């Protein structure tokens, strides 16, 4: 099979899809865990042991390995093709990596804050390395936990995936942020953070560097945004202190999900500035997006692209704010 994926563009909806046939080979959940036998995976690109970078797998607590069944392979660069004037596709390479924590039965919420900080350090270091490639336009870091959230393995792990383009939703976020900045000479997310702090009703938790809140118009029940308090477009430049405080935010949000919802499947992902696009630094503000998977999208949600929520974000935030311990 040719080691190359395709991105195809829908002229009508302005959406892209990825065609990656190699993903059909992924092992099924429930069989022998591939991450417990980490030496069966591809050669690690980064290994940590209790907060310190090490060179071998004799002792490890977090490891980053290339995905054996990647969405993109690094062998090829992006090449645009046209089937005709209506049919655009991009044959592209890229990177797809897995960030694995050692314990099979310990989700992110049950790791120590120091161990979560270690994972965030992996995110940061790999972002800085992958950002060096000129065919990488955007880097998405995310975690799927639980079958309902799309996880193919029970063993907790996160993923880092590069893309040669920016997706429709994030393009809209960038455009909205840019428009607000041009009209008001300030960052839209900074303004939102200030309004949420003043309003207080949707605040879930905050510390020295970050604020967590349920958005005014959420797409999912118990969706939480974690945003830095100071303006910054780039996650990858966070300081050691900010990593520690971000790890605290991760643990707090996920523990509160457990306290209120049991042990839900969930997703979280990072929105940070596109690679090497300094023009957006003044108006874009990076953030993490968390949401449990409590229901499936039905016909209305998919057809109208509009979610129906049975609880206000103010009530959702109140429940998360008042419930910390499992």
N, C-alpha and C positions, 0 to 999 in steps of 0.2 A: 504493500500500500504506500502510495506517495506521501511523504511527510510534509504535507501542506494543507492548510485549511482555507476555506473561502468565507469571505463576508459578502453577503448579497444585500442590495439596496432596493427597498420598495418605494418607487417614485410617488405612489399615491399617499402612503402614510408617513413618509420621511423616516422610516425605521430601517435598521439593519438587523440581519440575522447571521448567525455563524453556522456554517456547514462543517462539521468535524466528525467524519465517520469513524475515526480511530477511538472515539469515546465509547463505542459499543462494546469494547472489550473489557470494560471495568468490572472487577470482581464484585459479586453480590454480597450484600450485608448478611451476616449470619454465618459465613464461612470463616476459615482461619483468618485471624486479623493480620493484615499485611503490615500494620504499623507497630504491632508488638514484636514482630521480627524485622526490625528496621534495616538489618543488613541485606534483606531481600530486595530492598528498594534501590533506586539509583543513587549514585555517589553523592553524599551530602555536600551542600555548598556552604553550610554554616552549622556549627555545633556549639551548644552551650551546656555547661554543667554548673548548676547552682549559681547562676549569674555571671560566670566567667567563660570566656570563649576558649574552647579546646580544639585539638586537631584530630582526635580519633573518637570512635564510638565505644570505647571501653566503659566509660561512664558518661551518661548524657541525661539531661533533663528536658531540653528542647532541641529539635533538629529541623533543619530546612533541607528538603530534598526535591529535585525535579520530579514532577508528576510523571508516572509511568504511562499514563493515558491522557496526554495534555490536549487542551483545546488548541494551542499553537505550539509548533516546534521552533527552536531557535535557528534552524539551518537556513531559513529563507527570509528575505526582506520583502516588504510590502510592494506589490506590483498591481497596478490598476488595469482592469480589462473591461471591455464593453462587448457584450453579445450583440447588442444593437443600441440605438440611442435611448431605449427605455430600460435596458437591462445592464446595470453596472455591477461589477463584482471586484473584489480585491483579494488576490491570493497573497496570503501574509504569513510571515513567521512571527515569533514572539516567545514569551516565556510563561510557564505555568508551574508554580512551585507550591509545595505543601509544607506547612509549618505544624509539626507534630509535638505535642507534649507527651511525656513518657507514660503516664498512668492511663490505662485503658478505661477504668471506671470512674475517673475523676473529671467532671466537666469543669469548664473555665471558672465557674462561680465557686468551686470548692478548692481551687488552687490558692496558695498563699498570695498575698499582694505582691511579694517579691518575685514569685514565679510568673505572675501575669505581666509584671514589668519586664521580665526576661523575654517573653513573647513579643511584647511591644518593641523591645530593642531589636529583635529579629526582623520585625516589620520595617523598622527604620533603616537598618543596615542593608537589607535587600532592596528596599526602594532606592536608596542612594546608588547602589551598584547597577540595578536595572535601568535607571534613569540615564546612564551613560550611553545607551544605544540609540542611534539617531532614528531608527525605525519604530521606536517605542513612543507613542503619543500620549498614552494614559496608562496608569497603573492602578488597578483595583485590588484592594485588600479586603477580604471578607471571611466570615465563618458561617457555615450551615450546621446547626446542631439538631439532630433528630430527623427521622425519616420524613416527617411532615414538612420540614424545612429544606428538604432536598439533599440531606447528607447520605452519601453512598456507603459510609462506614460508621459504625458506632463509636469507634475510638475518636476522641475529640481532636480536631485539627482545623487549622485555618488555611486559606489559600491566597496566593498572590498571582495575579493574572495581568499580563500586559496586553495592550490593544493598540493597533495602528490608527485608531480614530476615537472620537468622543461620541458617546451614545446620545440619542435624542433627548432623554430626560435631563442628563447633565448639561447638555448644550443649552437647554431652556433655563436651567439654574444659573449658568454663567451669563446668559443674555439678560435675565431679570436683574441679576446683581449689578451688571454693567449699566443698565438703564437707570436703576435707582441711584447709582453713584454719580452718573452724569447729571441727573436732575437735582440731587440733594447734597452732593459733595461729601458723602459719608457711606460707609459700608452698610449694606442692608442687614447682614447677619449681626453686626455690632448693634444696630438699632433694635433688632428683634430681641437680642440678649437683654438689653436695657429695659425694654418693655416688659419682658417676662419677669425680670427681677422686681420691677415696680408693681406689677400685677399680683405676683406670688401664687396665684391659683393653679398655675400649671407647672410650677417648680417641683421637681422630684428630689433633687439633691444638688449641693454645690460644695466646692472646696476652694482652696486658694487660687487655682488656675482654671477651673472648669465649672460650667453650669450644665445641669441636665434638666430637661423639661419635656413635657408632652406638647407637641406642636398644636397650634390653634386649629388647624384643619388637617388632622392626621389621616394617613392612608390605611392604617391598621390600628386595631385596638391595642392600647398600651405601647404604642410607638413612642420612643424616647430619642431625643436629639442630645448628644453630648458635644458641647461647643467650647472652645477656648475663650476665656474672658477677654484676653488681649487680642487685638487684630493680628491675624496671621493667615496667609494663603496656603502655607506649606506645612503639612504634618511632619515631614522628614527632618525639619530643623529644630524639633522640640529639644529642650534641655533635659538634663538628668532629673532635675526637680519636677519638671512637667511630666516626664515618664512615670515617676512615682505617683503623682496625683492623678494621672490618667488611669493607671492601674487600679487605684482606689475607686474611680468612677465605674470602671468595668465591673469590678466585684460588687459594688453597691447595686448597680442596676440589675445585674443577673440574680443576685440574692433576693432582691425585692420581687422580681418576677416569680421566683420560687415561693416566696412567702404568700403572694397573692394568688398565684395561678397553679401552684403545684410544681411540677417540673416540665414546663412547656418546651416544645421545640421552638427554636428561634433562629433568626439571622441577625448578623450585624455587618456593616460595611463602612468603608471610609470614602468620603468625598474630599479630595485634596486637589490643588491646582494641577492642570495638565502639565506634562513635562516640558520644561524649557520655554514656558510662555509667561515671561515676566510682566507682560502688559496687564495681566489680570491680578497682579499682586495687590493693587490698591483697592480693588472692589470685591474680590472673592475672599471668603472666610472658611477655612476647612472645618469639618465636623464628622463625627461618627453617628450613624443611624442604627438604632436597635429596634427590633420588633419581634414579638412572639408570634407563632403561627397558630392562631386559635380557630380559624375558619378557612374554608376554601373559596376561591373566587367562583361566582356563579354567572349565569347568563347576563344579568344586568350589569354587574361589575365589569365583565369583559367587554360587553357590547357598548356600554356608555362610558367606560373608563372612569367610573365614579363609584366610590365605595359607600356602602351603607353601614354605619356604625351604630350599635345599640346603646352606647354609653358616651357621654360627653368627655372631652379630654380633661376637663376640670375634675370630674369624678375619678377618672383613671389616675390622674396625678395625685389626688388626695389619697387613694388607696395605696399607691406605691410609696408615697411620702410617709405614711403612717406605719408601713409594714416593712421592717428590715430583716428580722431574723427568721430563719426557716423553722 
